[in-house]
Amino acid sequence: MPMNTYQVTHVSKDRNGDITEIGRKATATDNGWRLSTATSISRIEARTEGYYVLLPMRADIIVERGPYRKYLRTTADSTTKNNLDSLPLL
C-alpha cells in the first residue's frame, strides 16, 4: 500500500490525446498540484504515492505496460472507460 494517496481531478494531454500530466487544479483554498506522467509512474511503481479518481466512484490509478511505453489508467469500476480520459484539463 502506498504511503500517501492523492485524488486526481484534472489531466493535461498532448495533441494526440495522450495524458502527459495528472493533478488537482488550484482553487481559492488549495494550491493544487501537477505531476508529469513519468514522475507519477515512478512514484506508483516505487509505492511511495498512490493516486485515484472519484468519477463516478473511486478508482485507483495504476501503471499499464503498452507495446511501446508505460501509461496510466484506472482500475475497473462501474464503467469500462479509463476514467482519466473523462477528467477536465489542467
C-alpha positions as CSV (number, residue, x, y, z in Angstrom):
1,M,0.0,0.0,0.0
2,P,1.4,3.4,-0.9
3,M,2.3,5.8,1.9
4,N,0.3,8.8,0.6
5,T,-2.7,8.8,-1.8
6,Y,-3.9,11.8,-3.7
7,Q,-7.1,12.5,-5.6
8,V,-6.6,13.4,-9.3
9,T,-9.2,15.9,-10.6
10,H,-7.6,17.1,-13.8
11,V,-5.2,16.0,-16.5
12,S,-3.1,17.5,-19.3
13,K,-3.0,15.9,-22.7
14,D,-0.8,16.2,-25.8
15,R,-2.2,16.8,-29.3
16,N,-2.7,13.0,-29.7
17,G,-4.9,12.8,-26.6
18,D,-2.2,11.1,-24.5
19,I,-2.1,12.1,-20.8
20,T,1.1,14.0,-20.1
21,E,0.3,15.2,-16.5
22,I,-2.1,14.4,-13.7
23,G,-3.1,16.8,-10.9
24,R,-5.5,18.9,-9.0
25,K,-6.4,22.3,-10.2
26,A,-5.7,25.2,-7.9
27,T,-8.7,26.8,-6.1
28,A,-9.1,29.7,-3.7
29,T,-8.4,27.4,-0.7
30,D,-5.9,24.9,-2.3
31,N,-2.7,25.5,-4.3
32,G,-3.3,22.4,-6.3
33,W,-0.5,20.3,-7.8
34,R,0.6,18.6,-11.1
35,L,3.0,15.8,-11.9
36,S,4.2,14.5,-15.2
37,T,3.1,11.1,-16.2
38,A,6.7,9.8,-15.9
39,T,7.0,11.1,-12.4
40,S,3.7,9.7,-11.3
41,I,4.5,6.3,-12.9
42,S,7.8,6.2,-10.9
43,R,6.1,7.1,-7.7
44,I,3.4,4.4,-8.2
45,E,5.9,1.8,-9.0
46,A,8.1,2.7,-6.0
47,R,4.9,2.5,-3.9
48,T,5.7,5.9,-2.3
49,E,2.5,7.5,-3.6
50,G,-0.8,6.4,-5.0
51,Y,-3.4,8.3,-7.0
52,Y,-7.2,7.9,-7.5
53,V,-10.2,9.5,-9.2
54,L,-13.7,9.8,-8.0
55,L,-15.5,9.6,-11.3
56,P,-18.2,8.2,-11.0
57,M,-16.8,6.3,-8.0
58,R,-13.3,5.7,-6.5
59,A,-10.9,4.1,-9.0
60,D,-7.2,3.8,-8.3
61,I,-4.7,4.8,-10.9
62,I,-2.4,2.0,-12.0
63,V,0.6,1.6,-14.4
64,E,0.0,-0.4,-17.5
65,R,2.7,-1.6,-19.9
66,G,1.7,-1.0,-23.5
67,P,3.6,-2.2,-26.6
68,Y,5.7,0.9,-26.7
69,R,5.6,2.5,-23.3
70,K,4.1,2.6,-19.8
71,Y,0.9,4.6,-19.3
72,L,-1.6,5.4,-16.6
73,R,-5.1,4.0,-16.4
74,T,-7.7,3.4,-13.7
75,T,-8.8,0.2,-12.1
76,A,-12.1,-1.4,-13.0
77,D,-15.2,0.3,-11.7
78,S,-18.7,0.7,-13.0
79,T,-17.6,1.9,-16.4
80,T,-15.3,0.2,-18.9
81,K,-13.7,3.5,-19.9
82,N,-10.4,4.8,-18.5
83,N,-11.7,7.4,-16.0
84,L,-8.7,9.6,-16.6
85,D,-9.9,10.4,-20.1
86,S,-13.1,11.9,-18.6
87,L,-11.4,14.4,-16.4
88,P,-11.2,18.1,-17.2
89,L,-8.0,19.6,-18.4
90,L,-5.4,21.3,-16.1
